[in-house]
């Protein structure tokens, strides 16, 4: 885990709506959430297993702010790779801000724009292209852009880069061997195979370069 602090922010668009989701992430996320959440079942939030949802109330002392669903994700099996709690509350601007301000008073820091995804990247939950794909997916406005972002977020582009890297390393090692033993008249690879490998690498590079316009690079 890279960060020592715990952050909080809306995970849904700002503004009034039917539902809003407020996300806490960091080593104190579950303990802070436990301080302000009272479960209908009487269970203590901090003692519950990962990937469970609990109905209850967010309270500030004796004052009830809202009836919410609290969802727990324990590290490393969460979006950020940290302990995460998400409060699904009613989408009133007042309720949203009351819960966020309460979390801040309990020790959270307001998350910067994109910080949840940044933490996911730094904690190894996704690579750079997958992190960029999150923004592309949110901004997608057609089936084509949506499918492209989904594929990239699932690691499709990363897999292509990894495969290309393996091809280049293979090519470089063969060339190095050929140069080392050039004077001994030893051939480690057929020249036609060299040409096929070069052609294949060139085609992949060209396709990746051409994909720039659609946001894949």
Secondary structure, DSSP 8 states (H G I E B T S, - for coil): ---SS-EEEESS-SS-EEEEEEEEESTTHHHHHHHHEEETT---GGGS-SSEEEEEEEEETTEEEEEEEEEEE-TTSSSSSS-EEEEEEEE-HHHHHHHHHHHHHTT-EE--TTHHHHHHHHTTSS-HHHHHHHHHHHH--SHHHHHHHHHHHTTHHHHHHHHHHHHHHHHHHHHHHHHHTGGGT--SS-HHHHHHHHHHHHHHHHHHHHGGGGT--
